[in-house]
Amino acid sequence: MAQPSPLFRRVAVIGLGLIGGSLASAIRAHGLAQTVVGYDARADELALGVALGVIDQAADSLAQAVRGSDLVMLAVPVRAARSVLAEIRPVLGEDAILSDVGSTKASFVADVESVFGELPPRVVPGHPIAGSERSGIRAANPELFARHKVILTPADNTDPEAVGRLTALWEACGATVLTMSVAYHDEVLAATSHLPHLIAFSLVDTLAGENENMDIFRYAAGGFRDFTRIAASDPVMWHDIFLSNRDAVLRVIDHFTRDLGQLRAAIAAGDGATLLRVFSRAKAARDHFSKMLSGQAFVTDNSNTQVTFHLQPGGSVRGDIRVPGDKSISHRSIMLGALAEGITEVKGFLEGEDSLATLQAFRDMGVAIEGPDEGFVRIHGVGMHGLQAPRGPLYLGNSGTAMRLFAGLLAAQPFDSELTGDASLSRRPMGRVAEPLRAMGAVIDTADGGRPPLRIRGGQSLTGIHYEMPVASAQVKSCLLLAGLYAEGVTSVTEPAPTRDHTERMLKGFGYHVHRNGATASVTGGGKLTACAIDVPADISSAAFFLVAASIAPDSDLVLRHVGMNPTRVGVINILRRMGADIEVLAQREIGGEPVADLRVRSAELRGIDIPEDQVPLAIDEFPVLFIAATCATGRTVLRGAEELRVKESDRIQVMADGLAALGVATTVTPDGIIIEGGQEIGGGTVDSHGDHRIAMSFAVASLRATAPIVVTDCANVATSFPGFVDLARSTGIQIRAEGGE
């Protein structure tokens, strides 16, 4: 079998230290060039490079190394780059690619422009994020770049072919290649690499100057050793880096010095609240960083994380389970707890990505929040006017609920704010909240089509309005009521059909009066919230998947514990019972203003129905899995008045119809609903969930009545609403396996 052709004919590596030597060794180990030529001003290192097999040939001069090479890689100290560039320019081939491995990019670009008079198209600055305490040619390691990142910073005029070949080289060495601008690279590295090195050098130098320095180092714990390890790095190299990236480093030092000064002042004043706020925010950020490294980040875009569900057909559903906490209540518990006076304790908090994004957003606005720890969260409220300006945009993941409710809360704050989300959320309409908020006096800018990001100008005075909602939406109602807390006068919202009332109930629990008159809810601005205890019930939207699963799978008997039974959320139970489902409600009780109960569901022969339109708003999130129930029923099911499903995480009507079609089930899609003829056989096949968590979980339920295996793609966002779904589903008897992700 013929070996693939090398990427390069001749590669010249200038500088055989740790990075240059490791790259040369990796190129040779992976057969990426016919010849690797090395040059180093230190003759002994150069000779050792040949002896150790790091390079094929040692060049006597820079010119000899570069002449005839189609890739020239500079691995010299950053402040030596200009003189090297001047020496190689006369012999650098017209088609040769020139790159580097320096930790600062603006200085390298400036050096190239000084020597060449421009930034040539085949110059591609680069920076591998890899290193070791060891240095020199003896430390060369061909696996140094495996599972590490390499950043390339091409300019607008850079030759794409050059970028492509260089990317292929680094990827063949095991690295992940990212691209960004020169300026952004230097800012990021100043904060994440250069400042930590500076602090480590300074701390070790300070402690080494203490009279009792030997005891300090003798008794230092492992954390000190780990943190200060980077102070063992090459002093000359870091001297060059700090001077070359001076402006970006000074900015981040100034920022750090201000924050450190605030901590000093807090300690001097005995200000425990400030210390707790900073420490809890820092811990959350560090935990988030750890999750990012393992691919589990809760506030990063999941669009590049591929998770696929593999489902075997058949089975029954049995057990005694409790699904995760209600997402809607979890969001609101953090929001109102943050704005309350006193400490709010929350049990049963949903530790899904959407809820965690809300929690992090309030930390970013200066609220001290402890946890979550197995669903327990303690919120140190700052009062109605205690939020602080966030340092950057507030990222809300996949949560339309969070974005719409945040818009109301932030519309009257004294600071500017920006709300962003993942790719899916960025396609969802926000004009439905932006327009009435503008009528109250808010200043909000959106992207084209009224979509995120939302940019909210601070310092606006809001005036209460009466708003007749054109479409029933709990998110719009809640947004305006929350804005009304800050508005002058009365803010009232009339809904065309009942929607979930968690906001009204929770405001009452926090001591804020909400007036209810038929379909109209109203608040008067200027009040306050008082901290309270919250026990989040299990999410009925999550329970719905198992209600349907146990209804359609033969020989099933399942108990669901502590399920929220809010009258504005029980549409799924009402609809399933009309279809003939055997659902028994047990141990009804009220906890924290929300009704809860245990549910027992057993197999039943379902029948198709015309779904009453008054039940549609009460089951809006549960319709994807109800479509599966309808497919397994006898007779026709008709859904009308569900336009809202078109603008969820996906167009849930069309995406469900497409998914059912992929499994051999015919449906009729209408502008505001769907018609499903029950009794059709569910076959096997591949379904695209379009990143919609409820679509993915619905087709997992469909596997119970399928005749062949089902594959569901694009399932990463299941973690947004139902962490642990796969394990819990498997424990009840659903034959599911997740591939990809963590």
Beta strands, then each sheet from edge to edge (+ up, - down):
strand 1: 8-14
strand 2: 33-39
strand 3: 57-58
strand 4: 71-74
strand 5: 97-100
strand 6: 123-124
strand 7: 126-129
strand 8: 149-152
strand 9: 176-179
strand 10: 308-311
strand 11: 318-321
strand 12: 343-347
strand 13: 368-373
strand 14: 376-380
strand 15: 394-395
strand 16: 417-420
strand 17: 444-447
strand 18: 451-456
strand 19: 466-468
strand 20: 490-494
strand 21: 515-517
strand 22: 520-524
strand 23: 533-535
strand 24: 557-564
strand 25: 582-591
strand 26: 594-602
strand 27: 636-639
strand 28: 667-670
strand 29: 673-677
strand 30: 685-688
strand 31: 710-713
strand 32: 736-739
sheet 1: 3+ 2+ 1+ 4+ 5+ 6+
sheet 2: 7+ 8- 9-
sheet 3: 30+ 31+ 10- 32+
sheet 4: 11+ 24+ 26- 25+
sheet 5: 13+ 14- 12+ 23+
sheet 6: 15+ 16+ 18- 17+
sheet 7: 19+ 20+ 22- 21+
sheet 8: 27+ 29- 28+
end
